[in-house]
Amino acid sequence: MIRKVNLIIATGQNNLAMNRTMAQIARHFVKGAQITEGVLNRLDAGIRAFDPCLSCSTHAVGMMPLHVQLIGPDGGVRDEVWRN
C-alpha cells in the first residue's frame, strides 16, 4: 500500500521546452495560411522528443492525436486541423 508519493511527471517538467519547440517548428515550417501533414508530423516528433510517457511515445508516427490551430496576427483562426 502506498501511503505517500511524490511524482515528477515528465510532461509537466518539459512543458516549457515543448512549447518553445512547437513555436520554433511553426516559425520554421508553416508557410502561408495552411497546416500541412508535414508540419503535423514535425509537431508530433517535437512532442515525442520531450514526453516519454508510454501512451504518447508509443503511437506510430503520424498517429498521435493532435489539434492544431494556426492563429493569425489579428487573433483569428486561419487554419485548424484535428488528427485522431
Biopython code that builds the backbone (N, CA, C, O; Angstrom):
import numpy as np
from Bio.PDB.StructureBuilder import StructureBuilder

atoms = [
    (1, "MET", "N", (0.837, -1.161, 0.000)),
    (1, "MET", "CA", (0.000, 0.000, 0.000)),
    (1, "MET", "C", (0.893, 1.238, 0.000)),
    (1, "MET", "O", (1.804, 1.369, 0.817)),
    (2, "ILE", "N", (0.614, 2.122, -0.916)),
    (2, "ILE", "CA", (1.361, 3.379, -0.992)),
    (2, "ILE", "C", (0.644, 4.399, -0.107)),
    (2, "ILE", "O", (-0.547, 4.659, -0.278)),
    (3, "ARG", "N", (1.372, 4.958, 0.818)),
    (3, "ARG", "CA", (0.775, 5.941, 1.732)),
    (3, "ARG", "C", (1.126, 7.371, 1.343)),
    (3, "ARG", "O", (0.355, 8.288, 1.624)),
    (4, "LYS", "N", (2.253, 7.575, 0.716)),
    (4, "LYS", "CA", (2.659, 8.908, 0.293)),
    (4, "LYS", "C", (3.556, 8.759, -0.928)),
    (4, "LYS", "O", (4.410, 7.874, -0.977)),
    (5, "VAL", "N", (3.361, 9.616, -1.892)),
    (5, "VAL", "CA", (4.174, 9.559, -3.100)),
    (5, "VAL", "C", (4.395, 10.976, -3.627)),
    (5, "VAL", "O", (3.518, 11.835, -3.530)),
    (6, "ASN", "N", (5.550, 11.195, -4.171)),
    (6, "ASN", "CA", (5.887, 12.474, -4.796)),
    (6, "ASN", "C", (6.382, 12.154, -6.199)),
    (6, "ASN", "O", (7.493, 11.650, -6.367)),
    (7, "LEU", "N", (5.570, 12.442, -7.202)),
    (7, "LEU", "CA", (5.912, 12.109, -8.579)),
    (7, "LEU", "C", (6.415, 13.328, -9.335)),
    (7, "LEU", "O", (5.889, 14.430, -9.180)),
    (8, "ILE", "N", (7.412, 13.125, -10.133)),
    (8, "ILE", "CA", (7.883, 14.151, -11.056)),
    (8, "ILE", "C", (7.478, 13.671, -12.442)),
    (8, "ILE", "O", (8.059, 12.731, -12.984)),
    (9, "ILE", "N", (6.477, 14.327, -13.002)),
    (9, "ILE", "CA", (5.918, 13.906, -14.284)),
    (9, "ILE", "C", (6.643, 14.634, -15.415)),
    (9, "ILE", "O", (6.751, 15.861, -15.407)),
    (10, "ALA", "N", (7.135, 13.873, -16.378)),
    (10, "ALA", "CA", (7.918, 14.447, -17.475)),
    (10, "ALA", "C", (7.138, 15.498, -18.246)),
    (10, "ALA", "O", (7.708, 16.513, -18.646)),
    (11, "THR", "N", (5.856, 15.281, -18.461)),
    (11, "THR", "CA", (5.070, 16.247, -19.222)),
    (11, "THR", "C", (5.110, 17.617, -18.554)),
    (11, "THR", "O", (5.303, 18.628, -19.229)),
    (12, "GLY", "N", (4.933, 17.660, -17.247)),
    (12, "GLY", "CA", (4.974, 18.931, -16.522)),
    (12, "GLY", "C", (6.358, 19.540, -16.490)),
    (12, "GLY", "O", (6.505, 20.755, -16.624)),
    (13, "GLN", "N", (7.365, 18.722, -16.314)),
    (13, "GLN", "CA", (8.741, 19.216, -16.262)),
    (13, "GLN", "C", (9.204, 19.755, -17.612)),
    (13, "GLN", "O", (9.999, 20.693, -17.670)),
    (14, "ASN", "N", (8.712, 19.166, -18.687)),
    (14, "ASN", "CA", (9.172, 19.521, -20.028)),
    (14, "ASN", "C", (8.224, 20.456, -20.774)),
    (14, "ASN", "O", (8.424, 20.719, -21.960)),
    (15, "ASN", "N", (7.204, 20.956, -20.098)),
    (15, "ASN", "CA", (6.195, 21.769, -20.767)),
    (15, "ASN", "C", (6.785, 22.996, -21.455)),
    (15, "ASN", "O", (6.446, 23.271, -22.606)),
    (16, "LEU", "N", (7.646, 23.729, -20.788)),
    (16, "LEU", "CA", (8.245, 24.927, -21.384)),
    (16, "LEU", "C", (9.050, 24.572, -22.624)),
    (16, "LEU", "O", (8.944, 25.249, -23.647)),
    (17, "ALA", "N", (9.851, 23.518, -22.542)),
    (17, "ALA", "CA", (10.659, 23.100, -23.695)),
    (17, "ALA", "C", (9.766, 22.656, -24.849)),
    (17, "ALA", "O", (10.052, 22.966, -26.006)),
    (18, "MET", "N", (8.677, 21.928, -24.544)),
    (18, "MET", "CA", (7.749, 21.513, -25.608)),
    (18, "MET", "C", (7.104, 22.722, -26.269)),
    (18, "MET", "O", (7.001, 22.774, -27.494)),
    (19, "ASN", "N", (6.663, 23.705, -25.466)),
    (19, "ASN", "CA", (6.038, 24.900, -26.029)),
    (19, "ASN", "C", (7.000, 25.668, -26.924)),
    (19, "ASN", "O", (6.623, 26.126, -28.002)),
    (20, "ARG", "N", (8.230, 25.806, -26.478)),
    (20, "ARG", "CA", (9.230, 26.515, -27.295)),
    (20, "ARG", "C", (9.530, 25.754, -28.584)),
    (20, "ARG", "O", (9.721, 26.358, -29.639)),
    (21, "THR", "N", (9.570, 24.437, -28.493)),
    (21, "THR", "CA", (9.814, 23.625, -29.686)),
    (21, "THR", "C", (8.667, 23.754, -30.676)),
    (21, "THR", "O", (8.898, 23.864, -31.880)),
    (22, "MET", "N", (7.420, 23.743, -30.179)),
    (22, "MET", "CA", (6.263, 23.900, -31.071)),
    (22, "MET", "C", (6.312, 25.244, -31.787)),
    (22, "MET", "O", (6.040, 25.324, -32.985)),
    (23, "ALA", "N", (6.658, 26.302, -31.052)),
    (23, "ALA", "CA", (6.756, 27.637, -31.653)),
    (23, "ALA", "C", (7.870, 27.684, -32.694)),
    (23, "ALA", "O", (7.705, 28.280, -33.758)),
    (24, "GLN", "N", (9.006, 27.055, -32.386)),
    (24, "GLN", "CA", (10.132, 27.040, -33.320)),
    (24, "GLN", "C", (9.771, 26.271, -34.594)),
    (24, "GLN", "O", (10.090, 26.715, -35.697)),
    (25, "ILE", "N", (9.114, 25.130, -34.446)),
    (25, "ILE", "CA", (8.681, 24.354, -35.609)),
    (25, "ILE", "C", (7.707, 25.178, -36.444)),
    (25, "ILE", "O", (7.824, 25.220, -37.669)),
    (26, "ALA", "N", (6.752, 25.830, -35.796)),
    (26, "ALA", "CA", (5.768, 26.633, -36.521)),
    (26, "ALA", "C", (6.444, 27.763, -37.291)),
    (26, "ALA", "O", (6.147, 27.980, -38.466)),
    (27, "ARG", "N", (7.351, 28.481, -36.634)),
    (27, "ARG", "CA", (8.031, 29.592, -37.318)),
    (27, "ARG", "C", (8.835, 29.114, -38.526)),
    (27, "ARG", "O", (8.909, 29.801, -39.545)),
    (28, "HIS", "N", (9.427, 27.947, -38.405)),
    (28, "HIS", "CA", (10.306, 27.460, -39.471)),
    (28, "HIS", "C", (9.563, 26.761, -40.613)),
    (28, "HIS", "O", (9.954, 26.888, -41.774)),
    (29, "PHE", "N", (8.501, 26.028, -40.295)),
    (29, "PHE", "CA", (7.892, 25.162, -41.302)),
    (29, "PHE", "C", (6.509, 25.579, -41.791)),
    (29, "PHE", "O", (6.077, 25.102, -42.840)),
    (30, "VAL", "N", (5.803, 26.444, -41.078)),
    (30, "VAL", "CA", (4.485, 26.870, -41.558)),
    (30, "VAL", "C", (4.701, 27.977, -42.580)),
    (30, "VAL", "O", (5.258, 29.031, -42.273)),
    (31, "LYS", "N", (4.255, 27.718, -43.787)),
    (31, "LYS", "CA", (4.354, 28.686, -44.884)),
    (31, "LYS", "C", (2.940, 28.976, -45.359)),
    (31, "LYS", "O", (2.211, 28.060, -45.738)),
    (32, "GLY", "N", (2.552, 30.235, -45.341)),
    (32, "GLY", "CA", (1.201, 30.581, -45.758)),
    (32, "GLY", "C", (0.203, 30.360, -44.635)),
    (32, "GLY", "O", (0.552, 30.400, -43.455)),
    (33, "ALA", "N", (-1.038, 30.127, -45.019)),
    (33, "ALA", "CA", (-2.116, 30.031, -44.030)),
    (33, "ALA", "C", (-2.699, 28.626, -43.943)),
    (33, "ALA", "O", (-3.890, 28.456, -43.681)),
    (34, "GLN", "N", (-1.852, 27.616, -44.163)),
    (34, "GLN", "CA", (-2.355, 26.245, -44.122)),
    (34, "GLN", "C", (-1.397, 25.348, -43.346)),
    (34, "GLN", "O", (-0.177, 25.466, -43.461)),
    (35, "ILE", "N", (-1.980, 24.451, -42.555)),
    (35, "ILE", "CA", (-1.201, 23.469, -41.791)),
    (35, "ILE", "C", (-1.121, 22.210, -42.642)),
    (35, "ILE", "O", (-2.143, 21.599, -42.954)),
    (36, "THR", "N", (0.090, 21.823, -43.015)),
    (36, "THR", "CA", (0.275, 20.645, -43.862)),
    (36, "THR", "C", (0.529, 19.400, -43.023)),
    (36, "THR", "O", (0.802, 19.496, -41.826)),
    (37, "GLU", "N", (0.439, 18.246, -43.643)),
    (37, "GLU", "CA", (0.726, 16.981, -42.963)),
    (37, "GLU", "C", (2.178, 16.950, -42.491)),
    (37, "GLU", "O", (2.476, 16.395, -41.433)),
    (38, "GLY", "N", (3.084, 17.544, -43.272)),
    (38, "GLY", "CA", (4.487, 17.609, -42.872)),
    (38, "GLY", "C", (4.684, 18.379, -41.580)),
    (38, "GLY", "O", (5.480, 17.976, -40.732)),
    (39, "VAL", "N", (3.965, 19.486, -41.422)),
    (39, "VAL", "CA", (4.038, 20.266, -40.179)),
    (39, "VAL", "C", (3.497, 19.442, -39.017)),
    (39, "VAL", "O", (4.085, 19.428, -37.936)),
    (40, "LEU", "N", (2.377, 18.756, -39.238)),
    (40, "LEU", "CA", (1.816, 17.903, -38.180)),
    (40, "LEU", "C", (2.818, 16.842, -37.746)),
    (40, "LEU", "O", (2.973, 16.583, -36.552)),
    (41, "ASN", "N", (3.496, 16.230, -38.703)),
    (41, "ASN", "CA", (4.479, 15.195, -38.371)),
    (41, "ASN", "C", (5.646, 15.772, -37.571)),
    (41, "ASN", "O", (6.152, 15.123, -36.655)),
    (42, "ARG", "N", (6.072, 16.979, -37.909)),
    (42, "ARG", "CA", (7.171, 17.609, -37.162)),
    (42, "ARG", "C", (6.733, 17.974, -35.748)),
    (42, "ARG", "O", (7.501, 17.813, -34.800)),
    (43, "LEU", "N", (5.495, 18.467, -35.600)),
    (43, "LEU", "CA", (4.973, 18.764, -34.265)),
    (43, "LEU", "C", (4.878, 17.491, -33.435)),
    (43, "LEU", "O", (5.222, 17.477, -32.253)),
    (44, "ASP", "N", (4.406, 16.421, -34.071)),
    (44, "ASP", "CA", (4.310, 15.105, -33.433)),
    (44, "ASP", "C", (5.684, 14.685, -32.904)),
    (44, "ASP", "O", (5.805, 14.248, -31.760)),
    (45, "ALA", "N", (6.716, 14.819, -33.739)),
    (45, "ALA", "CA", (8.077, 14.433, -33.342)),
    (45, "ALA", "C", (8.600, 15.331, -32.220)),
    (45, "ALA", "O", (9.310, 14.864, -31.330)),
    (46, "GLY", "N", (8.249, 16.622, -32.263)),
    (46, "GLY", "CA", (8.678, 17.541, -31.212)),
    (46, "GLY", "C", (8.095, 17.177, -29.861)),
    (46, "GLY", "O", (8.788, 17.238, -28.845)),
    (47, "ILE", "N", (6.828, 16.799, -29.842)),
    (47, "ILE", "CA", (6.194, 16.370, -28.590)),
    (47, "ILE", "C", (6.815, 15.066, -28.111)),
    (47, "ILE", "O", (7.132, 14.916, -26.931)),
    (48, "ARG", "N", (6.985, 14.138, -29.020)),
    (48, "ARG", "CA", (7.541, 12.824, -28.694)),
    (48, "ARG", "C", (8.943, 12.929, -28.082)),
    (48, "ARG", "O", (9.315, 12.127, -27.226)),
    (49, "ALA", "N", (9.714, 13.924, -28.528)),
    (49, "ALA", "CA", (11.081, 14.087, -28.031)),
    (49, "ALA", "C", (11.121, 14.459, -26.548)),
    (49, "ALA", "O", (12.088, 14.142, -25.856)),
    (50, "PHE", "N", (10.077, 15.130, -26.059)),
    (50, "PHE", "CA", (10.082, 15.616, -24.681)),
    (50, "PHE", "C", (9.156, 14.857, -23.750)),
    (50, "PHE", "O", (9.271, 14.999, -22.533)),
    (51, "ASP", "N", (8.240, 14.053, -24.282)),
    (51, "ASP", "CA", (7.246, 13.394, -23.440)),
    (51, "ASP", "C", (7.413, 11.883, -23.526)),
    (51, "ASP", "O", (6.887, 11.254, -24.444)),
    (52, "PRO", "N", (8.140, 11.296, -22.579)),
    (52, "PRO", "CA", (8.437, 9.868, -22.660)),
    (52, "PRO", "C", (7.335, 8.945, -22.139)),
    (52, "PRO", "O", (7.552, 7.738, -22.034)),
    (53, "CYS", "N", (6.152, 9.486, -21.809)),
    (53, "CYS", "CA", (5.115, 8.594, -21.288)),
    (53, "CYS", "C", (4.718, 7.589, -22.368)),
    (53, "CYS", "O", (4.645, 7.938, -23.546)),
    (54, "LEU", "N", (4.467, 6.374, -21.978)),
    (54, "LEU", "CA", (4.206, 5.312, -22.951)),
    (54, "LEU", "C", (3.011, 5.591, -23.837)),
    (54, "LEU", "O", (3.038, 5.254, -25.020)),
    (55, "SER", "N", (1.960, 6.199, -23.300)),
    (55, "SER", "CA", (0.784, 6.441, -24.128)),
    (55, "SER", "C", (1.072, 7.425, -25.247)),
    (55, "SER", "O", (0.419, 7.378, -26.289)),
    (56, "CYS", "N", (2.040, 8.318, -25.050)),
    (56, "CYS", "CA", (2.374, 9.292, -26.096)),
    (56, "CYS", "C", (3.508, 8.796, -26.988)),
    (56, "CYS", "O", (3.446, 8.942, -28.209)),
    (57, "SER", "N", (4.522, 8.221, -26.398)),
    (57, "SER", "CA", (5.719, 7.892, -27.172)),
    (57, "SER", "C", (5.585, 6.632, -28.005)),
    (57, "SER", "O", (6.396, 6.404, -28.903)),
    (58, "THR", "N", (4.585, 5.811, -27.733)),
    (58, "THR", "CA", (4.468, 4.570, -28.493)),
    (58, "THR", "C", (3.482, 4.654, -29.651)),
    (58, "THR", "O", (3.308, 3.673, -30.374)),
    (59, "HIS", "N", (2.833, 5.794, -29.846)),
    (59, "HIS", "CA", (1.974, 5.935, -31.022)),
    (59, "HIS", "C", (2.843, 5.833, -32.269)),
    (59, "HIS", "O", (3.982, 6.300, -32.281)),
    (60, "ALA", "N", (2.307, 5.228, -33.306)),
    (60, "ALA", "CA", (3.025, 5.191, -34.575)),
    (60, "ALA", "C", (3.147, 6.625, -35.088)),
    (60, "ALA", "O", (2.255, 7.447, -34.878)),
    (61, "VAL", "N", (4.250, 6.915, -35.756)),
    (61, "VAL", "CA", (4.452, 8.253, -36.296)),
    (61, "VAL", "C", (3.282, 8.591, -37.205)),
    (61, "VAL", "O", (2.887, 7.790, -38.052)),
    (62, "GLY", "N", (2.735, 9.781, -37.021)),
    (62, "GLY", "CA", (1.590, 10.214, -37.808)),
    (62, "GLY", "C", (0.258, 9.786, -37.236)),
    (62, "GLY", "O", (-0.782, 10.063, -37.832)),
    (63, "MET", "N", (0.260, 9.104, -36.069)),
    (63, "MET", "CA", (-0.982, 8.605, -35.486)),
    (63, "MET", "C", (-1.309, 9.265, -34.144)),
    (63, "MET", "O", (-2.353, 8.975, -33.561)),
    (64, "MET", "N", (-0.438, 10.144, -33.644)),
    (64, "MET", "CA", (-0.703, 10.800, -32.371)),
    (64, "MET", "C", (-1.879, 11.760, -32.544)),
    (64, "MET", "O", (-1.877, 12.569, -33.471)),
    (65, "PRO", "N", (-2.875, 11.684, -31.675)),
    (65, "PRO", "CA", (-3.994, 12.627, -31.760)),
    (65, "PRO", "C", (-3.488, 14.061, -31.561)),
    (65, "PRO", "O", (-2.804, 14.355, -30.581)),
    (66, "LEU", "N", (-3.829, 14.938, -32.492)),
    (66, "LEU", "CA", (-3.396, 16.338, -32.410)),
    (66, "LEU", "C", (-4.555, 17.260, -32.765)),
    (66, "LEU", "O", (-5.403, 16.923, -33.592)),
    (67, "HIS", "N", (-4.578, 18.413, -32.135)),
    (67, "HIS", "CA", (-5.477, 19.502, -32.510)),
    (67, "HIS", "C", (-4.594, 20.728, -32.637)),
    (67, "HIS", "O", (-4.046, 21.211, -31.647)),
    (68, "VAL", "N", (-4.456, 21.231, -33.857)),
    (68, "VAL", "CA", (-3.544, 22.341, -34.125)),
    (68, "VAL", "C", (-4.334, 23.481, -34.748)),
    (68, "VAL", "O", (-5.098, 23.278, -35.691)),
    (69, "GLN", "N", (-4.143, 24.682, -34.213)),
    (69, "GLN", "CA", (-4.762, 25.876, -34.776)),
    (69, "GLN", "C", (-3.657, 26.830, -35.217)),
    (69, "GLN", "O", (-2.669, 27.031, -34.510)),
    (70, "LEU", "N", (-3.843, 27.409, -36.391)),
    (70, "LEU", "CA", (-2.940, 28.437, -36.895)),
    (70, "LEU", "C", (-3.649, 29.774, -36.673)),
    (70, "LEU", "O", (-4.672, 30.057, -37.296)),
    (71, "ILE", "N", (-3.090, 30.589, -35.778)),
    (71, "ILE", "CA", (-3.689, 31.862, -35.400)),
    (71, "ILE", "C", (-2.957, 32.988, -36.119)),
    (71, "ILE", "O", (-1.730, 33.072, -36.071)),
    (72, "GLY", "N", (-3.717, 33.848, -36.782)),
    (72, "GLY", "CA", (-3.142, 34.982, -37.500)),
    (72, "GLY", "C", (-2.833, 36.147, -36.574)),
    (72, "GLY", "O", (-3.203, 36.122, -35.400)),
    (73, "PRO", "N", (-2.158, 37.164, -37.090)),
    (73, "PRO", "CA", (-1.797, 38.337, -36.290)),
    (73, "PRO", "C", (-3.011, 39.056, -35.684)),
    (73, "PRO", "O", (-2.900, 39.715, -34.650)),
    (74, "ASP", "N", (-4.166, 38.920, -36.340)),
    (74, "ASP", "CA", (-5.378, 39.563, -35.844)),
    (74, "ASP", "C", (-6.086, 38.734, -34.770)),
    (74, "ASP", "O", (-7.116, 39.149, -34.239)),
    (75, "GLY", "N", (-5.524, 37.552, -34.449)),
    (75, "GLY", "CA", (-6.116, 36.677, -33.437)),
    (75, "GLY", "C", (-7.132, 35.705, -33.987)),
    (75, "GLY", "O", (-7.659, 34.877, -33.244)),
    (76, "GLY", "N", (-7.420, 35.787, -35.281)),
    (76, "GLY", "CA", (-8.374, 34.879, -35.908)),
    (76, "GLY", "C", (-7.736, 33.555, -36.296)),
    (76, "GLY", "O", (-6.536, 33.487, -36.559)),
    (77, "VAL", "N", (-8.546, 32.504, -36.330)),
    (77, "VAL", "CA", (-8.059, 31.178, -36.721)),
    (77, "VAL", "C", (-7.981, 31.122, -38.242)),
    (77, "VAL", "O", (-8.993, 31.272, -38.926)),
    (78, "ARG", "N", (-6.778, 30.906, -38.769)),
    (78, "ARG", "CA", (-6.578, 30.820, -40.218)),
    (78, "ARG", "C", (-6.734, 29.396, -40.737)),
    (78, "ARG", "O", (-7.203, 29.180, -41.855)),
    (79, "ASP", "N", (-6.334, 28.425, -39.914)),
    (79, "ASP", "CA", (-6.489, 27.015, -40.278)),
    (79, "ASP", "C", (-6.559, 26.227, -38.982)),
    (79, "ASP", "O", (-6.022, 26.633, -37.951)),
    (80, "GLU", "N", (-7.234, 25.089, -39.061)),
    (80, "GLU", "CA", (-7.399, 24.220, -37.895)),
    (80, "GLU", "C", (-7.423, 22.786, -38.385)),
    (80, "GLU", "O", (-8.119, 22.455, -39.345)),
    (81, "VAL", "N", (-6.659, 21.940, -37.717)),
    (81, "VAL", "CA", (-6.573, 20.535, -38.115)),
    (81, "VAL", "C", (-6.750, 19.662, -36.874)),
    (81, "VAL", "O", (-6.120, 19.893, -35.842)),
    (82, "TRP", "N", (-7.605, 18.671, -36.992)),
    (82, "TRP", "CA", (-7.785, 17.639, -35.950)),
    (82, "TRP", "C", (-7.266, 16.337, -36.543)),
    (82, "TRP", "O", (-7.649, 15.951, -37.647)),
    (83, "ARG", "N", (-6.403, 15.673, -35.812)),
    (83, "ARG", "CA", (-5.947, 14.347, -36.244)),
    (83, "ARG", "C", (-6.150, 13.389, -35.094)),
    (83, "ARG", "O", (-5.619, 13.601, -34.004)),
    (84, "ASN", "N", (-6.908, 12.346, -35.325)),
    (84, "ASN", "CA", (-7.171, 11.356, -34.273)),
    (84, "ASN", "C", (-6.381, 10.150, -34.538)),
    (84, "ASN", "O", (-6.450, 9.187, -33.774)),
]
sb = StructureBuilder()
sb.init_structure("model")
sb.init_model(0)
sb.init_chain("A")
sb.init_seg("    ")
for serial, (resi, resn, name, xyz) in enumerate(atoms, 1):
    if name == "N":
        sb.init_residue(resn, " ", resi, " ")
    sb.init_atom(name, np.array(xyz, "f"), 0.0, 1.0, " ", f" {name:<3s}", serial, name[0])
structure = sb.get_structure()
